[in-house]
Amino acid sequence: MAEFDRDTGAATWPHELYDLLRRAGVTQFAYVPDAGHKVLIDRSLADPDAHSIPLTTEEEGVALLAGADLGGARGVLLMQSSGVGNCINMLSLIAGARFPFLTFVSMRGEHGEGNPWQFPMGQAVAKVLEAMGVICLRAERADEVIPTASAALTMAFQSGQAVAVLLTQKLIGAKSF
């Protein structure tokens, strides 16, 4: 069952996820603005001990995370499923340079989607990422977010794997237009 803030009615999992990432030593948050990552972005912007880096395109985030690893820092890439398509070629850098990679992808083109333009990439995300050697984990319910993110943190930062956590539309909700 999803947990909600009694005062605001907002889901609490995004705050729990941010706290988990910070406890795990994540200090860099690379992002293209996205409503699905609003809490993570806003909290990283307000956190004096975190570096919140807005990107002009998602593939910049892959290179930024390579640099973070080289500098001894941990980072995450926050993007929407449509941004995965922008990263395809750059994802080859992960295998070649052998650095840990962790991304959180807010999904579109799934459960309740009303925008037909979101379906092609939304349906291809897992296949594209897996073809590029990225392990995909899905969170469909609020109670799955923290265990899934914890597993992804271990896989990325202890085992040096490339991991994507797909935050599904069942979890974040479909946008209404």
C-alpha positions, 0 to 999 in steps of 0.5 A: 500500500502506498504511503502518503503525507497526511498534510499534502496527500503526496506520495512519500516514496520519492522522499524516501528514495532521495534519502536512500540515495544520499545515504548511499553516497550519491552526491551528483544528480544529473537530469533533464527536467521531468515531473516524474523526478520533481522531488528528487530534482528539487531536493538535490537543488536544495541540498548543499551537499549535493550537486544537481546538474541540469542537462541539455540532453540525456546522453550528457548524463552518461558522460557526467556519471563517467566523470563522477566515477573517475573523480571518486563520486557517485551519481545518478541520471534522472530521465524520462523514457523518451530520453533513453533514445537519446542515450543509445550511442553514448551507452557504449561508453559504459562498457568501454570505460567500465564504470558503474552506471545508475539511472532512474527512468520515469516511464511513459507509453504504458499504463493509462498513457494518453499521448500517442507519441510516447508509446514507441520509445516507452515500449522499447526502453527495456529492450534498448537498454538491455541491448546496450548491456544495462540491467533493467529493474521495474518498480510498479508500486510504492512499496517496491521503490526502496527495495528495487533502488537498494538492489540497484545501488548494490548492483551499480556501486558494489558490482560495477554494473549498469542498472536502470530502475524503471519507475512505471506509470502505475507508480508515478501515474499517467499524465492527463492532458 
